[in-house]
Amino acid sequence: MMMISAWHVRRVMCGVVTTFRISEAAALLGVSSDTVRRWVDAGRLGAERDEHGHRRVKGADLAAFARAQVGADDEGGRSSARNRFRGIVTEVIRDAVMAQVEIAAGPFRVVSLMSRQAADELGLEPGVVAVAVIKSTNVVVEVPGRDRMAGQL
C-alpha cells in the first residue's frame, strides 16, 4: 500500500490551505497519476502550479471531487449504511461454525467474520467480487504524520 508523504501546506491570507501533489491525489483517489493529470487537463479537477511548476490540488477541491465520484449503489437497494467498499475476495477461512472473509477493496483490506452458513450461501471464494457494507457507531479517525499523543505529557 502506498503511503502519503507529509502534506504540503502553504499559507494564504485566510489561513492554511492543504494541497496535494498529483501522485498524492492519485493515491487518495485510488487511481494512477496519469488519470489525475487527464482529469486536471480536462478541467474535471482543479489544480494550480506551485513556484516550481508542479501541479498541486487543493484539499477542499480534492474532497469535493472525491465526493462527486461516489455513486449510488449499483443494485438500487436501500440501506442506512453508507460505507461501502467494493472489492475482490482474496481469502476465505472456514471452520465448522464461522468463516473469516478477506476483501481487497482498492488499497484497503477489509476482514469480516461471519457464520460459515452465510459465507456458503453467498458463495464467497477467492476471486468473487463482493461489497463490504460497514455500519458502525465507533469509528477511529487518524491523521497520518501527526503526533497521536499531542496534548499529553
N, C-alpha and C positions, 0 to 999 in steps of 0.2 A: 504494500500500500504506500502511495506517495505521501510524504509529509509536506505540509505547507510551511514554507520558510517564514521567518519573522515578518510581520505585516509592515508594509511601508506606510508610514504616517507622515502627512505633511500639514503644515499649519496654513490656515486661511483666516480671513478676517473674522469669520463666525466661530472658529474653534478648530478642532481636529477632524480631519477627513481621512478615513481609512481607504486606501487604494490597493489594488492587486495587480501584479504583473499578469500578462496573458497566460502564462503557464500556471499560475496560482488560480486564476479564474477557471481555467480548464479543469484543474484537479477538483475544485469545489463543485463544478457542474457535471463531472464525470464524463467529459469529452476530451478530444485532443486539442492541443494548442492551435492547430490549423483550423479546426472548426470554429473556435472562438474568433480567430482572425477573420474568417469568412463572415461571421455574424457582424463583426465590427465594420468590415468593408461594405457590407450590405446595408448598414445603418440599423440593424436589429438590436445591437448592443452598443451603447455609448462608450467611448474611450477618448482619452486625451494623451498627448505626448508629454513626457517629462523633459527635464532640462537636457537629457542625454538622447532624446529622440525615441525612447522606448514608449510603447503604448501602455497606459495604465487605466484600469477600470475602477470607478468609484464604487465603494462598498454598497452604498444605497442603490446605485444603478444595477449592480450585480444581483442584489437581493430582489429588486423589482422584476428583473429579467427571469430569475430562477422561479419566482412565484408565478409568473405568467406561463412558464413552461409546464407547470403541474396541471395535468389534465384531469378530467373527471374519470371515474372508474370505468374501464372499458366494458365491464359486464353490466353496467347500468343498475347495479344493486344499490340498496340504501343501507347506510350504516353510520353510527355516530363516531366510529373510529376514523381518524384522519391520517394516521401514519401507515402508509403502505409502501412496502419495498418489494418490487417485482424482481425476481432473480431465478437462478437455476439451483436445483437441489444438488449439493455436492457430496453429501454423505447421509446415510440413514443407518442408525444402530438400533436394532430391536432386541428386546428380551421378551419374556413371556407376557408381561403386562404393559410395559412402557416402550416408547420409541424416542430417540433423540434425532432431530432432523436439522441439518445444517444447510443454509441457503447462502449463496454468494449473490449479493444484490449490488452491482457496481463494485465499488471498493469496500463495501461493508459485508461483514459476516454476521448473519443472524442465526441463532440457535434456538430451537423450540423443543420443549419436552411435551409430549402428548401421549395419549393411550396408543398402544400398538394397533388396536382396532381402528382408531381414527386414521393412522398412517396407512394402514392397509386399505381402508375404504377410499382414501384419497389417491391411492396408487403412487405414493411417494417413493421414488427411487432416484438414484443419481441420474442427472440428465433431464429430469422433468422440470418444466417451468412452473413456478409457484409464486404466490404473493403472500408475504408475511404481513399480516394486519396486526398492528400493535395498538392496544388501548391501555393506557397506564395512568395511574394517579400519582406516580412517583417517577420523575424524570430528573436525572442529574445532568446539568449543563456545565461543561468545562470550556475554558478559553485557552487554546494552545499557546505556549510560550509565556504565560503569565504565572507568577508565583501563586500556587494554590493556598499558601499559608499567609497571604497578605493580611496584615492587621493583627496577626498573632505574634506573641513574643517567643 
